[in-house]
């Protein structure tokens, strides 16, 4: 994800949220795709929104709030 400003109502794909060593993208939350999906499956991370059979997204605000909650637990 670049350093551009993201609108609070924007949608994020998993590649925007997680780190990707292949592209160098650090993502909003520095975990692997598999960790993110495990968190989603367990209910720890926000639930996804299916826009179509091949497109799964999350609301930016939900992911940002989740990231803040993780940061609060680490402090």
N, CA, C and O atoms as CSV, one atom per row, in Angstrom:
chain,resi,resn,atom,element,x,y,z
A,1,UNK,N,N,0.854,-1.169,0.000
A,1,UNK,CA,C,0.000,0.000,0.000
A,1,UNK,C,C,0.896,1.226,0.000
A,1,UNK,O,O,1.887,1.274,0.729
A,2,UNK,N,N,0.563,2.192,-0.792
A,2,UNK,CA,C,1.364,3.398,-0.863
A,2,UNK,C,C,1.036,4.323,0.305
A,2,UNK,O,O,0.180,4.016,1.135
A,3,UNK,N,N,1.721,5.444,0.358
A,3,UNK,CA,C,1.532,6.376,1.468
A,3,UNK,C,C,0.414,7.370,1.218
A,3,UNK,O,O,0.249,8.315,1.990
A,4,UNK,N,N,-0.363,7.177,0.152
A,4,UNK,CA,C,-1.462,8.091,-0.142
A,4,UNK,C,C,-2.537,8.005,0.934
A,4,UNK,O,O,-2.633,7.008,1.650
A,5,UNK,N,N,-3.326,9.035,1.037
A,5,UNK,CA,C,-4.414,9.084,2.017
A,5,UNK,C,C,-5.534,8.173,1.550
A,5,UNK,O,O,-5.897,8.173,0.373
A,6,UNK,N,N,-6.081,7.394,2.477
A,6,UNK,CA,C,-7.156,6.466,2.150
A,6,UNK,C,C,-8.453,7.002,2.736
A,6,UNK,O,O,-8.511,7.367,3.911
A,7,UNK,N,N,-9.477,7.047,1.922
A,7,UNK,CA,C,-10.786,7.507,2.393
A,7,UNK,C,C,-11.331,6.517,3.408
A,7,UNK,O,O,-11.206,5.308,3.211
A,8,UNK,N,N,-11.933,6.998,4.487
A,8,UNK,CA,C,-12.467,6.096,5.524
A,8,UNK,C,C,-13.492,5.096,5.007
A,8,UNK,O,O,-13.661,4.031,5.600
A,9,UNK,N,N,-14.173,5.413,3.922
A,9,UNK,CA,C,-15.183,4.509,3.374
A,9,UNK,C,C,-14.628,3.602,2.291
A,9,UNK,O,O,-15.388,2.891,1.634
A,10,UNK,N,N,-13.322,3.614,2.095
A,10,UNK,CA,C,-12.682,2.803,1.065
A,10,UNK,C,C,-12.718,1.324,1.434
A,10,UNK,O,O,-12.895,0.954,2.595
A,11,UNK,N,N,-12.547,0.502,0.420
A,11,UNK,CA,C,-12.439,-0.935,0.616
A,11,UNK,C,C,-11.001,-1.377,0.372
A,11,UNK,O,O,-10.311,-0.823,-0.484
A,12,UNK,N,N,-10.554,-2.375,1.128
A,12,UNK,CA,C,-9.208,-2.915,1.002
A,12,UNK,C,C,-9.271,-4.381,0.622
A,12,UNK,O,O,-10.140,-5.116,1.090
A,13,UNK,N,N,-8.354,-4.801,-0.220
A,13,UNK,CA,C,-8.185,-6.217,-0.527
A,13,UNK,C,C,-7.161,-6.763,0.449
A,13,UNK,O,O,-6.468,-5.993,1.113
A,14,UNK,N,N,-7.054,-8.077,0.545
A,14,UNK,CA,C,-6.114,-8.694,1.468
A,14,UNK,C,C,-4.679,-8.251,1.158
A,14,UNK,O,O,-3.860,-8.134,2.070
A,15,UNK,N,N,-4.373,-8.007,-0.107
A,15,UNK,CA,C,-3.027,-7.566,-0.480
A,15,UNK,C,C,-2.712,-6.161,0.022
A,15,UNK,O,O,-1.542,-5.794,0.128
A,16,UNK,N,N,-3.733,-5.371,0.333
A,16,UNK,CA,C,-3.529,-4.043,0.917
A,16,UNK,C,C,-3.321,-4.128,2.421
A,16,UNK,O,O,-2.683,-3.260,3.016
A,17,UNK,N,N,-3.858,-5.169,3.029
A,17,UNK,CA,C,-3.835,-5.307,4.483
A,17,UNK,C,C,-2.568,-5.992,4.969
A,17,UNK,O,O,-1.980,-5.568,5.964
A,18,UNK,N,N,-2.141,-7.043,4.284
A,18,UNK,CA,C,-1.026,-7.861,4.753
A,18,UNK,C,C,0.272,-7.536,4.026
A,18,UNK,O,O,0.276,-6.858,2.999
A,19,UNK,N,N,1.367,-8.031,4.576
A,19,UNK,CA,C,2.665,-7.806,3.929
A,19,UNK,C,C,2.831,-8.780,2.773
A,19,UNK,O,O,2.313,-9.896,2.794
A,20,UNK,N,N,3.566,-8.329,1.769
A,20,UNK,CA,C,3.820,-9.172,0.608
A,20,UNK,C,C,5.299,-9.069,0.255
A,20,UNK,O,O,5.709,-8.100,-0.383
A,21,UNK,N,N,6.108,-10.050,0.658
A,21,UNK,CA,C,7.540,-9.972,0.405
A,21,UNK,C,C,7.887,-9.938,-1.077
A,21,UNK,O,O,8.939,-9.424,-1.457
A,22,UNK,N,N,7.012,-10.481,-1.912
A,22,UNK,CA,C,7.266,-10.508,-3.350
A,22,UNK,C,C,7.228,-9.103,-3.951
A,22,UNK,O,O,8.051,-8.768,-4.804
A,23,UNK,N,N,6.273,-8.280,-3.508
A,23,UNK,CA,C,6.134,-6.929,-4.053
A,23,UNK,C,C,6.797,-5.871,-3.176
A,23,UNK,O,O,6.995,-4.737,-3.612
A,24,UNK,N,N,7.141,-6.237,-1.941
A,24,UNK,CA,C,7.711,-5.261,-1.019
A,24,UNK,C,C,6.661,-4.460,-0.273
A,24,UNK,O,O,7.000,-3.584,0.522
A,25,UNK,N,N,5.379,-4.749,-0.520
A,25,UNK,CA,C,4.291,-4.059,0.163
A,25,UNK,C,C,4.282,-4.467,1.635
A,25,UNK,O,O,4.225,-5.656,1.948
A,26,UNK,N,N,4.338,-3.496,2.531
A,26,UNK,CA,C,4.315,-3.805,3.956
A,26,UNK,C,C,2.902,-3.990,4.481
A,26,UNK,O,O,2.710,-4.644,5.507
A,27,UNK,N,N,1.914,-3.434,3.806
A,27,UNK,CA,C,0.531,-3.581,4.232
A,27,UNK,C,C,0.234,-2.785,5.490
A,27,UNK,O,O,1.140,-2.222,6.104
A,28,UNK,N,N,-1.022,-2.738,5.868
A,28,UNK,CA,C,-1.416,-2.022,7.079
A,28,UNK,C,C,-1.076,-2.812,8.331
A,28,UNK,O,O,-0.759,-2.234,9.371
A,29,UNK,N,N,-1.140,-4.126,8.231
A,29,UNK,CA,C,-0.841,-5.000,9.366
A,29,UNK,C,C,0.252,-5.965,8.905
A,29,UNK,O,O,0.024,-6.747,7.981
A,30,UNK,N,N,1.416,-5.929,9.518
A,30,UNK,CA,C,2.548,-6.725,9.018
A,30,UNK,C,C,2.471,-8.208,9.372
A,30,UNK,O,O,3.293,-8.724,10.129
A,31,UNK,N,N,1.475,-8.877,8.815
A,31,UNK,CA,C,1.334,-10.325,8.981
A,31,UNK,C,C,1.160,-10.939,7.599
A,31,UNK,O,O,0.881,-10.231,6.632
A,32,UNK,N,N,1.324,-12.250,7.506
A,32,UNK,CA,C,1.156,-12.943,6.234
A,32,UNK,C,C,-0.328,-13.085,5.897
A,32,UNK,O,O,-1.199,-12.924,6.753
A,33,UNK,N,N,-0.586,-13.387,4.634
A,33,UNK,CA,C,-1.964,-13.649,4.200
A,33,UNK,C,C,-2.599,-14.769,5.016
A,33,UNK,O,O,-3.759,-14.676,5.416
A,34,UNK,N,N,-1.828,-15.832,5.261
A,34,UNK,CA,C,-2.389,-16.977,5.981
A,34,UNK,C,C,-2.757,-16.610,7.415
A,34,UNK,O,O,-3.765,-17.088,7.935
A,35,UNK,N,N,-1.954,-15.770,8.056
A,35,UNK,CA,C,-2.299,-15.321,9.405
A,35,UNK,C,C,-3.571,-14.482,9.369
A,35,UNK,O,O,-4.461,-14.658,10.201
A,36,UNK,N,N,-3.654,-13.573,8.408
A,36,UNK,CA,C,-4.854,-12.735,8.282
A,36,UNK,C,C,-6.096,-13.600,8.106
A,36,UNK,O,O,-7.101,-13.394,8.787
A,37,UNK,N,N,-6.032,-14.574,7.189
A,37,UNK,CA,C,-7.199,-15.425,6.949
A,37,UNK,C,C,-7.542,-16.269,8.167
A,37,UNK,O,O,-8.720,-16.521,8.423
A,38,UNK,N,N,-6.546,-16.711,8.924
A,38,UNK,CA,C,-6.813,-17.461,10.159
A,38,UNK,C,C,-7.523,-16.568,11.170
A,38,UNK,O,O,-8.450,-17.015,11.845
A,39,UNK,N,N,-7.099,-15.314,11.279
A,39,UNK,CA,C,-7.762,-14.367,12.175
A,39,UNK,C,C,-9.197,-14.112,11.738
A,39,UNK,O,O,-10.096,-14.034,12.576
A,40,UNK,N,N,-9.418,-13.982,10.439
A,40,UNK,CA,C,-10.773,-13.769,9.925
A,40,UNK,C,C,-11.643,-14.984,10.253
A,40,UNK,O,O,-12.768,-14.840,10.732
A,41,UNK,N,N,-11.114,-16.175,9.992
A,41,UNK,CA,C,-11.873,-17.407,10.235
A,41,UNK,C,C,-12.231,-17.569,11.715
A,41,UNK,O,O,-13.321,-18.039,12.043
A,42,UNK,N,N,-11.314,-17.179,12.608
A,42,UNK,CA,C,-11.558,-17.319,14.040
A,42,UNK,C,C,-12.422,-16.198,14.617
A,42,UNK,O,O,-12.868,-16.285,15.761
A,43,UNK,N,N,-12.661,-15.144,13.828
A,43,UNK,CA,C,-13.463,-14.022,14.306
A,43,UNK,C,C,-12.644,-12.929,14.961
A,43,UNK,O,O,-13.205,-11.940,15.433
A,44,UNK,N,N,-11.334,-13.085,15.000
A,44,UNK,CA,C,-10.472,-12.069,15.612
A,44,UNK,C,C,-10.409,-10.815,14.743
A,44,UNK,O,O,-10.466,-9.700,15.262
A,45,UNK,N,N,-10.291,-10.987,13.428
A,45,UNK,CA,C,-10.226,-9.881,12.475
A,45,UNK,C,C,-11.625,-9.589,11.943
A,45,UNK,O,O,-12.518,-10.429,12.054
A,46,UNK,N,N,-11.821,-8.402,11.364
A,46,UNK,CA,C,-13.151,-8.062,10.823
A,46,UNK,C,C,-13.608,-9.035,9.742
A,46,UNK,O,O,-12.798,-9.611,9.016
A,47,UNK,N,N,-14.901,-9.200,9.656
A,47,UNK,CA,C,-15.489,-10.075,8.639
A,47,UNK,C,C,-15.341,-9.439,7.260
A,47,UNK,O,O,-15.460,-8.222,7.119
A,48,UNK,N,N,-15.084,-10.258,6.250
A,48,UNK,CA,C,-14.957,-9.730,4.892
A,48,UNK,C,C,-16.311,-9.441,4.260
A,48,UNK,O,O,-17.356,-9.871,4.747
A,49,UNK,N,N,-16.257,-8.707,3.172
A,49,UNK,CA,C,-17.433,-8.419,2.351
A,49,UNK,C,C,-17.160,-9.014,0.982
A,49,UNK,O,O,-16.139,-8.710,0.365
A,50,UNK,N,N,-18.055,-9.854,0.502
A,50,UNK,CA,C,-17.916,-10.452,-0.829
A,50,UNK,C,C,-18.609,-9.538,-1.841
A,50,UNK,O,O,-19.831,-9.386,-1.821
A,51,UNK,N,N,-17.811,-8.930,-2.726
A,51,UNK,CA,C,-18.398,-8.099,-3.779
A,51,UNK,C,C,-18.811,-8.942,-4.976
A,51,UNK,O,O,-19.766,-8.614,-5.681
A,52,UNK,N,N,-18.088,-10.023,-5.195
A,52,UNK,CA,C,-18.401,-10.981,-6.254
A,52,UNK,C,C,-17.682,-12.278,-5.891
A,52,UNK,O,O,-16.928,-12.297,-4.919
A,53,UNK,N,N,-17.889,-13.358,-6.640
A,53,UNK,CA,C,-17.231,-14.617,-6.273
A,53,UNK,C,C,-15.704,-14.530,-6.163
A,53,UNK,O,O,-15.102,-15.275,-5.390
A,54,UNK,N,N,-15.084,-13.648,-6.911
A,54,UNK,CA,C,-13.628,-13.554,-6.867
A,54,UNK,C,C,-13.090,-12.321,-6.179
A,54,UNK,O,O,-11.879,-12.098,-6.177
A,55,UNK,N,N,-13.971,-11.501,-5.587
A,55,UNK,CA,C,-13.529,-10.251,-4.970
A,55,UNK,C,C,-14.010,-10.174,-3.526
A,55,UNK,O,O,-15.207,-10.085,-3.252
A,56,UNK,N,N,-13.041,-10.209,-2.609
A,56,UNK,CA,C,-13.319,-10.096,-1.186
A,56,UNK,C,C,-12.622,-8.846,-0.673
A,56,UNK,O,O,-11.444,-8.628,-0.956
A,57,UNK,N,N,-13.346,-8.024,0.082
A,57,UNK,CA,C,-12.797,-6.768,0.585
A,57,UNK,C,C,-13.161,-6.586,2.053
A,57,UNK,O,O,-13.998,-7.299,2.608
A,58,UNK,N,N,-12.500,-5.604,2.657
A,58,UNK,CA,C,-12.803,-5.176,4.019
A,58,UNK,C,C,-12.931,-3.664,4.004
A,58,UNK,O,O,-12.269,-2.991,3.214
A,59,UNK,N,N,-13.777,-3.125,4.872
A,59,UNK,CA,C,-13.877,-1.669,5.008
A,59,UNK,C,C,-12.594,-1.155,5.662
A,59,UNK,O,O,-12.122,-1.720,6.648
A,60,UNK,N,N,-12.044,-0.090,5.111
A,60,UNK,CA,C,-10.818,0.496,5.664
A,60,UNK,C,C,-10.997,0.822,7.149
A,60,UNK,O,O,-10.118,0.524,7.958
A,61,UNK,N,N,-12.125,1.430,7.509
A,61,UNK,CA,C,-12.355,1.822,8.899
A,61,UNK,C,C,-12.322,0.608,9.827
A,61,UNK,O,O,-11.786,0.694,10.932
A,62,UNK,N,N,-12.885,-0.518,9.396
A,62,UNK,CA,C,-12.877,-1.724,10.226
A,62,UNK,C,C,-11.461,-2.241,10.433
A,62,UNK,O,O,-11.094,-2.634,11.541
A,63,UNK,N,N,-10.662,-2.240,9.364
A,63,UNK,CA,C,-9.282,-2.730,9.453
A,63,UNK,C,C,-8.441,-1.778,10.294
A,63,UNK,O,O,-7.615,-2.225,11.090
A,64,UNK,N,N,-8.638,-0.474,10.128
A,64,UNK,CA,C,-7.888,0.510,10.910
A,64,UNK,C,C,-8.212,0.374,12.398
A,64,UNK,O,O,-7.312,0.439,13.235
A,65,UNK,N,N,-9.487,0.186,12.730
A,65,UNK,CA,C,-9.875,-0.017,14.138
A,65,UNK,C,C,-9.269,-1.294,14.698
A,65,UNK,O,O,-8.825,-1.328,15.846
A,66,UNK,N,N,-9.253,-2.340,13.887
A,66,UNK,CA,C,-8.650,-3.601,14.314
A,66,UNK,C,C,-7.149,-3.422,14.565
A,66,UNK,O,O,-6.622,-3.916,15.561
A,67,UNK,N,N,-6.467,-2.719,13.665
A,67,UNK,CA,C,-5.026,-2.465,13.835
A,67,UNK,C,C,-4.768,-1.686,15.106
A,67,UNK,O,O,-3.815,-1.977,15.829
A,68,UNK,N,N,-5.601,-0.704,15.389
A,68,UNK,CA,C,-5.455,0.082,16.625
A,68,UNK,C,C,-5.664,-0.792,17.863
A,68,UNK,O,O,-4.977,-0.626,18.871
A,69,UNK,N,N,-6.611,-1.718,17.780
A,69,UNK,CA,C,-6.838,-2.606,18.931
A,69,UNK,C,C,-5.644,-3.510,19.154
A,69,UNK,O,O,-5.306,-3.811,20.299
A,70,UNK,N,N,-4.987,-3.956,18.070
A,70,UNK,CA,C,-3.779,-4.757,18.214
A,70,UNK,C,C,-2.661,-3.950,18.853
A,70,UNK,O,O,-1.937,-4.448,19.715
A,71,UNK,N,N,-2.526,-2.702,18.424
A,71,UNK,CA,C,-1.482,-1.828,18.976
A,71,UNK,C,C,-1.732,-1.572,20.459
A,71,UNK,O,O,-0.788,-1.504,21.246
A,72,UNK,N,N,-2.986,-1.433,20.835
A,72,UNK,CA,C,-3.326,-1.202,22.247
A,72,UNK,C,C,-2.991,-2.403,23.119
A,72,UNK,O,O,-2.597,-2.241,24.274
A,73,UNK,N,N,-3.145,-3.605,22.577
A,73,UNK,CA,C,-2.842,-4.812,23.337
A,73,UNK,C,C,-1.336,-5.012,23.492
A,73,UNK,O,O,-0.881,-5.630,24.455
A,74,UNK,N,N,-0.561,-4.482,22.532
A,74,UNK,CA,C,0.903,-4.648,22.574
A,74,UNK,C,C,1.541,-3.672,23.542
A,74,UNK,O,O,2.659,-3.899,24.005
A,75,UNK,N,N,0.850,-2.595,23.850
A,75,UNK,CA,C,1.435,-1.565,24.724
A,75,UNK,C,C,1.441,-1.966,26.177
A,75,UNK,O,O,1.901,-1.203,27.026
